[in-house]
């Protein structure tokens, strides 16, 4: 139960169960609006989507929990490769275009690799969507360790959807914190550690993310949040958008 504030002169009023149920529909409305804004190129709405998603899942009355447990949440079909030496990002892909050369991180809903479905608890609390690379913590960004020096897959830092959304909301979503988690900090950079994208033009010149000549339009965190938002909307019967991220 929330604490009363020092300036409150009257007692707090209990919100009825129906109001909480109605609130979920309102937050789904909000999530749809934010998703449409993101798809129109307003990538800065991504942190606000984390607030809407957590509002939906933080309602814990029995009828809501039981109904949520019957939903099927989409998730990428691929099995996580435990031998990957770089960071694993299960929910996003990259798209490059020319004239001008640009790179956009896109939700994996645009990929053609197929989709599985999970129950809420597995999808939200257990399934990792981010796995750190094989280098020891503190190593230079993109560093690939020598064979035999890798951090085992089971010991690498991981994030579930719940952890990612909570960290994003708590540091840049519902309010702006002076500090953020290291993972969110890294995912809000406009590149992925250790990955360089190049585009060769017809005249033979090359644009690259390495030297800044290829413009990067959004961040990995933006695309991760957009993918989670779409998965939520699909589970609640509101999804199916063509995610453009213009």
TAVEN-V610169 format. One record per pair of residues at least 4 apart in sequence whose ideal C-beta (glycine too) atoms are under 6 Angstrom apart, sorted by the first residue. I is the first residue (numbers start at 0). J is the second residue. D is the distance in whole Angstrom. If there is no record, write none. Layout:
# TAVEN-V610169
i=I j=J d=D
i=I j=J d=D
This chain:
# TAVEN-V610169
i=3 j=7 d=5
i=14 j=18 d=5
i=16 j=60 d=5
i=19 j=58 d=5
i=19 j=60 d=6
i=23 j=55 d=5
i=23 j=58 d=6
i=26 j=51 d=5
i=26 j=54 d=4
i=26 j=55 d=5
i=27 j=235 d=6
i=27 j=237 d=6
i=29 j=51 d=5
i=30 j=51 d=4
i=30 j=228 d=6
i=33 j=44 d=5
i=33 j=47 d=6
i=33 j=48 d=5
i=34 j=228 d=5
i=36 j=41 d=4
i=36 j=44 d=5
i=37 j=41 d=6
i=37 j=44 d=5
i=37 j=225 d=5
i=38 j=242 d=6
i=38 j=243 d=5
i=40 j=245 d=4
i=42 j=217 d=4
i=42 j=221 d=5
i=45 j=221 d=4
i=45 j=224 d=4
i=46 j=167 d=6
i=46 j=171 d=5
i=46 j=172 d=4
i=48 j=224 d=5
i=48 j=228 d=5
i=49 j=164 d=5
i=49 j=167 d=4
i=49 j=168 d=4
i=49 j=172 d=4
i=49 j=224 d=6
i=50 j=168 d=5
i=50 j=172 d=5
i=50 j=173 d=5
i=52 j=164 d=5
i=52 j=231 d=6
i=53 j=57 d=6
i=53 j=164 d=6
i=53 j=168 d=5
i=58 j=63 d=5
i=67 j=119 d=5
i=68 j=119 d=6
i=70 j=234 d=5
i=71 j=116 d=4
i=72 j=117 d=5
i=72 j=122 d=4
i=72 j=230 d=6
i=72 j=234 d=5
i=73 j=114 d=5
i=73 j=116 d=6
i=73 j=230 d=5
i=73 j=233 d=5
i=74 j=115 d=5
i=74 j=117 d=5
i=74 j=122 d=6
i=75 j=89 d=5
i=75 j=107 d=5
i=76 j=112 d=6
i=76 j=113 d=4
i=76 j=114 d=6
i=76 j=115 d=5
i=77 j=112 d=6
i=79 j=87 d=6
i=81 j=152 d=4
i=83 j=87 d=5
i=84 j=133 d=4
i=84 j=143 d=5
i=85 j=132 d=5
i=85 j=193 d=5
i=86 j=132 d=5
i=87 j=130 d=4
i=89 j=128 d=5
i=90 j=107 d=5
i=90 j=128 d=5
i=90 j=223 d=5
i=90 j=226 d=4
i=91 j=104 d=5
i=91 j=107 d=6
i=91 j=219 d=6
i=91 j=222 d=4
i=91 j=223 d=6
i=92 j=105 d=5
i=92 j=107 d=6
i=92 j=110 d=5
i=93 j=104 d=6
i=94 j=103 d=5
i=94 j=105 d=5
i=95 j=102 d=5
i=95 j=196 d=6
i=95 j=198 d=6
i=96 j=101 d=5
i=97 j=198 d=6
i=100 j=198 d=4
i=100 j=206 d=3
i=100 j=213 d=4
i=101 j=214 d=5
i=101 j=216 d=6
i=102 j=196 d=5
i=102 j=208 d=6
i=102 j=213 d=6
i=102 j=215 d=5
i=103 j=216 d=5
i=103 j=244 d=6
i=104 j=217 d=5
i=104 j=219 d=5
i=104 j=222 d=4
i=105 j=109 d=5
i=105 j=222 d=6
i=105 j=244 d=6
i=106 j=222 d=5
i=106 j=225 d=5
i=106 j=226 d=4
i=106 j=242 d=5
i=107 j=226 d=6
i=108 j=226 d=6
i=108 j=229 d=5
i=108 j=242 d=5
i=109 j=242 d=6
i=117 j=121 d=4
i=117 j=122 d=4
i=119 j=123 d=6
i=120 j=124 d=5
i=121 j=125 d=5
i=121 j=126 d=6
i=122 j=126 d=6
i=123 j=160 d=5
i=123 j=161 d=5
i=124 j=159 d=6
i=124 j=161 d=5
i=127 j=157 d=4
i=128 j=160 d=6
i=129 j=158 d=4
i=130 j=155 d=5
i=130 j=157 d=5
i=131 j=155 d=4
i=131 j=156 d=4
i=133 j=144 d=6
i=133 j=149 d=4
i=133 j=150 d=5
i=134 j=138 d=4
i=134 j=142 d=5
i=134 j=144 d=5
i=138 j=142 d=4
i=140 j=192 d=4
i=141 j=192 d=4
i=141 j=193 d=3
i=144 j=148 d=4
i=144 j=149 d=5
i=150 j=154 d=5
i=150 j=155 d=5
i=158 j=162 d=5
i=158 j=163 d=5
i=158 j=182 d=6
i=160 j=227 d=5
i=165 j=169 d=6
i=166 j=180 d=5
i=166 j=183 d=5
i=167 j=172 d=5
i=167 j=183 d=6
i=168 j=172 d=3
i=168 j=173 d=5
i=170 j=176 d=4
i=170 j=179 d=4
i=170 j=183 d=6
i=171 j=175 d=6
i=179 j=183 d=5
i=179 j=184 d=5
i=186 j=219 d=5
i=186 j=220 d=4
i=187 j=218 d=5
i=187 j=220 d=5
i=189 j=215 d=4
i=189 j=218 d=5
i=190 j=208 d=6
i=191 j=219 d=6
i=195 j=208 d=6
i=195 j=209 d=5
i=196 j=208 d=5
i=197 j=205 d=5
i=197 j=207 d=5
i=198 j=206 d=5
i=198 j=213 d=6
i=199 j=205 d=5
i=200 j=204 d=5
i=206 j=212 d=4
i=206 j=213 d=4
i=207 j=212 d=6
i=207 j=213 d=6
i=208 j=213 d=5
i=217 j=221 d=4
i=229 j=238 d=5
i=232 j=237 d=4
i=232 j=238 d=4
i=233 j=238 d=3
